[in-house]
């Protein structure tokens, strides 16, 4: 443990202020990254939750260390772990395509609550180091992820076509080229025959197959109106 | 710690009254700020939550006090002790539930009400500190929560404006327009990494819509991108979410 923080481990005015301000800063830092990515839980949400969590451990330490009540110091904080789980559950969406969204947001909120607990409890090393790690993960790994996406062997194709026969032809083309379809989403306007249907494919390419050639091949298929790489 | 508050740390009539009043006042003030923005949880919601949270901790301190004095004999016989934070602990969990109820997912796949949930939860935590008589924490906590709600929206807006990720909600005439919209977005030097298309229902007069998750390659004004998309024929509504 760092001796630097030793004077701040007791409950006094200075340590209370330092812990709460640190909770705001760390919550804000975690939240800012999320906000920047335009995710539902942003800056303020993370700050409020981190601060609230810090107040719970502070309160139980105050009850025990300062007021000398008989209490379990971990009890208030323990409920944070469950309570923020609930709030996080509210951010998770199941889209109409049965895909789950918002899990990272829920997990991030929960983590910032735990960071708040650690800071409120005076475990500065844990709280600060965790924040640094989260930030590092978000900044470095996100960049890495985008770089991998750019030369990823997986692409998303958007296609507009007229009828089912055409779709079957395209699927056959994929089979011939030995491309694996990871995900297929078809949207058709209801009730009318005059409108075109569209499909979004997620494909895994292999080395032999070039994207440009694939697009040209699909475009040459009869009935395909347009095809785009997303 | 301030010696000034020491009289009020013990459980007596004055401190009980003071704590409950403080809970109402601080909870109400935070609620008022939210009310001004016409958010679902307003003045009374915050007041009640904060007051209730303070009362739970007062109640457990009262029981502890009684076990030490009037009930001491019985308590000694049975060997019972009470943990003063047991009641309060459940508040944290319970308000988490309450908060989850304020979160809505709109038809546009937008999550709303998260700040309300978080704010409500934080003010419940503040209520606990008030009930415990931890005045230093309360004063600072109130100030910080109030500032977060009052001032940070400005910071938040500037982050959003400079963000390179956008979620765009578009309503259009028919699915035939999607291709043109995708082309237009890509011509704005942006990469689409997710599309979520919802076909409309004619009987409900719902137009087809789509949510595009877009990453801009360079920093540029979001309104310019939106304006460019709005020029596409067949687009009815366009909105950044």
Boltz contact constraints between the chains, C-beta under 6 A:
constraints:
  - contact:
      token1: [A, 12]
      token2: [B, 1]
      max_distance: 6.0
  - contact:
      token1: [A, 13]
      token2: [B, 1]
      max_distance: 6.0
  - contact:
      token1: [A, 13]
      token2: [B, 136]
      max_distance: 6.0
  - contact:
      token1: [A, 16]
      token2: [B, 136]
      max_distance: 6.0
  - contact:
      token1: [A, 16]
      token2: [B, 137]
      max_distance: 6.0
  - contact:
      token1: [A, 17]
      token2: [B, 140]
      max_distance: 6.0
  - contact:
      token1: [A, 20]
      token2: [B, 140]
      max_distance: 6.0
  - contact:
      token1: [A, 24]
      token2: [B, 144]
      max_distance: 6.0
  - contact:
      token1: [A, 35]
      token2: [B, 159]
      max_distance: 6.0
  - contact:
      token1: [A, 36]
      token2: [B, 159]
      max_distance: 6.0
  - contact:
      token1: [A, 36]
      token2: [B, 163]
      max_distance: 6.0
  - contact:
      token1: [A, 37]
      token2: [B, 165]
      max_distance: 6.0
  - contact:
      token1: [A, 38]
      token2: [B, 163]
      max_distance: 6.0
  - contact:
      token1: [A, 38]
      token2: [B, 165]
      max_distance: 6.0
  - contact:
      token1: [A, 38]
      token2: [B, 167]
      max_distance: 6.0
  - contact:
      token1: [A, 40]
      token2: [B, 111]
      max_distance: 6.0
  - contact:
      token1: [A, 40]
      token2: [B, 114]
      max_distance: 6.0
  - contact:
      token1: [A, 41]
      token2: [B, 114]
      max_distance: 6.0
  - contact:
      token1: [A, 42]
      token2: [B, 156]
      max_distance: 6.0
  - contact:
      token1: [A, 43]
      token2: [B, 152]
      max_distance: 6.0
  - contact:
      token1: [A, 43]
      token2: [B, 156]
      max_distance: 6.0
  - contact:
      token1: [A, 44]
      token2: [B, 115]
      max_distance: 6.0
  - contact:
      token1: [A, 44]
      token2: [B, 148]
      max_distance: 6.0
  - contact:
      token1: [A, 44]
      token2: [B, 152]
      max_distance: 6.0
  - contact:
      token1: [A, 45]
      token2: [B, 114]
      max_distance: 6.0
  - contact:
      token1: [A, 45]
      token2: [B, 115]
      max_distance: 6.0
  - contact:
      token1: [A, 45]
      token2: [B, 118]
      max_distance: 6.0
  - contact:
      token1: [A, 47]
      token2: [B, 148]
      max_distance: 6.0
  - contact:
      token1: [A, 48]
      token2: [B, 118]
      max_distance: 6.0
  - contact:
      token1: [A, 48]
      token2: [B, 119]
      max_distance: 6.0
  - contact:
      token1: [A, 48]
      token2: [B, 122]
      max_distance: 6.0
  - contact:
      token1: [A, 48]
      token2: [B, 148]
      max_distance: 6.0
  - contact:
      token1: [A, 49]
      token2: [B, 118]
      max_distance: 6.0
  - contact:
      token1: [A, 51]
      token2: [B, 122]
      max_distance: 6.0
  - contact:
      token1: [A, 51]
      token2: [B, 144]
      max_distance: 6.0
  - contact:
      token1: [A, 52]
      token2: [B, 121]
      max_distance: 6.0
  - contact:
      token1: [A, 52]
      token2: [B, 122]
      max_distance: 6.0
  - contact:
      token1: [A, 52]
      token2: [B, 125]
      max_distance: 6.0
  - contact:
      token1: [A, 55]
      token2: [B, 125]
      max_distance: 6.0
  - contact:
      token1: [A, 55]
      token2: [B, 129]
      max_distance: 6.0
  - contact:
      token1: [A, 55]
      token2: [B, 141]
      max_distance: 6.0
  - contact:
      token1: [A, 56]
      token2: [B, 125]
      max_distance: 6.0
  - contact:
      token1: [A, 58]
      token2: [B, 137]
      max_distance: 6.0
  - contact:
      token1: [A, 59]
      token2: [B, 128]
      max_distance: 6.0
  - contact:
      token1: [A, 59]
      token2: [B, 129]
      max_distance: 6.0
  - contact:
      token1: [A, 59]
      token2: [B, 132]
      max_distance: 6.0
  - contact:
      token1: [A, 59]
      token2: [B, 134]
      max_distance: 6.0
  - contact:
      token1: [A, 60]
      token2: [B, 85]
      max_distance: 6.0
  - contact:
      token1: [A, 62]
      token2: [B, 134]
      max_distance: 6.0
  - contact:
      token1: [A, 63]
      token2: [B, 84]
      max_distance: 6.0
  - contact:
      token1: [A, 63]
      token2: [B, 132]
      max_distance: 6.0
  - contact:
      token1: [A, 69]
      token2: [B, 84]
      max_distance: 6.0
  - contact:
      token1: [A, 70]
      token2: [B, 81]
      max_distance: 6.0
  - contact:
      token1: [A, 71]
      token2: [B, 83]
      max_distance: 6.0
  - contact:
      token1: [A, 71]
      token2: [B, 84]
      max_distance: 6.0
  - contact:
      token1: [A, 71]
      token2: [B, 85]
      max_distance: 6.0
  - contact:
      token1: [A, 72]
      token2: [B, 83]
      max_distance: 6.0
  - contact:
      token1: [A, 75]
      token2: [B, 85]
      max_distance: 6.0
  - contact:
      token1: [A, 75]
      token2: [B, 89]
      max_distance: 6.0
  - contact:
      token1: [A, 76]
      token2: [B, 85]
      max_distance: 6.0
  - contact:
      token1: [A, 76]
      token2: [B, 88]
      max_distance: 6.0
  - contact:
      token1: [A, 76]
      token2: [B, 89]
      max_distance: 6.0
  - contact:
      token1: [A, 79]
      token2: [B, 89]
      max_distance: 6.0
  - contact:
      token1: [A, 79]
      token2: [B, 92]
      max_distance: 6.0
  - contact:
      token1: [A, 79]
      token2: [B, 93]
      max_distance: 6.0
  - contact:
      token1: [A, 80]
      token2: [B, 92]
      max_distance: 6.0
  - contact:
      token1: [A, 82]
      token2: [B, 93]
      max_distance: 6.0
  - contact:
      token1: [A, 83]
      token2: [B, 92]
      max_distance: 6.0
  - contact:
      token1: [A, 83]
      token2: [B, 93]
      max_distance: 6.0
  - contact:
      token1: [A, 83]
      token2: [B, 96]
      max_distance: 6.0
  - contact:
      token1: [A, 86]
      token2: [B, 96]
      max_distance: 6.0
  - contact:
      token1: [A, 86]
      token2: [B, 97]
      max_distance: 6.0
  - contact:
      token1: [A, 86]
      token2: [B, 100]
      max_distance: 6.0
  - contact:
      token1: [A, 87]
      token2: [B, 96]
      max_distance: 6.0
  - contact:
      token1: [A, 87]
      token2: [B, 99]
      max_distance: 6.0
  - contact:
      token1: [A, 87]
      token2: [B, 100]
      max_distance: 6.0
  - contact:
      token1: [A, 87]
      token2: [B, 117]
      max_distance: 6.0
  - contact:
      token1: [A, 89]
      token2: [B, 100]
      max_distance: 6.0
  - contact:
      token1: [A, 90]
      token2: [B, 100]
      max_distance: 6.0
  - contact:
      token1: [A, 90]
      token2: [B, 103]
      max_distance: 6.0
  - contact:
      token1: [A, 91]
      token2: [B, 111]
      max_distance: 6.0
  - contact:
      token1: [A, 93]
      token2: [B, 105]
      max_distance: 6.0
  - contact:
      token1: [A, 158]
      token2: [B, 182]
      max_distance: 6.0
  - contact:
      token1: [A, 160]
      token2: [B, 179]
      max_distance: 6.0
  - contact:
      token1: [A, 187]
      token2: [B, 197]
      max_distance: 6.0
  - contact:
      token1: [A, 187]
      token2: [B, 199]
      max_distance: 6.0
  - contact:
      token1: [A, 189]
      token2: [B, 175]
      max_distance: 6.0
  - contact:
      token1: [A, 189]
      token2: [B, 199]
      max_distance: 6.0
  - contact:
      token1: [A, 195]
      token2: [B, 174]
      max_distance: 6.0
  - contact:
      token1: [A, 195]
      token2: [B, 175]
      max_distance: 6.0
  - contact:
      token1: [A, 196]
      token2: [B, 176]
      max_distance: 6.0
  - contact:
      token1: [A, 198]
      token2: [B, 175]
      max_distance: 6.0
  - contact:
      token1: [A, 198]
      token2: [B, 178]
      max_distance: 6.0
  - contact:
      token1: [A, 226]
      token2: [B, 179]
      max_distance: 6.0
  - contact:
      token1: [A, 228]
      token2: [B, 182]
      max_distance: 6.0
  - contact:
      token1: [A, 230]
      token2: [B, 192]
      max_distance: 6.0
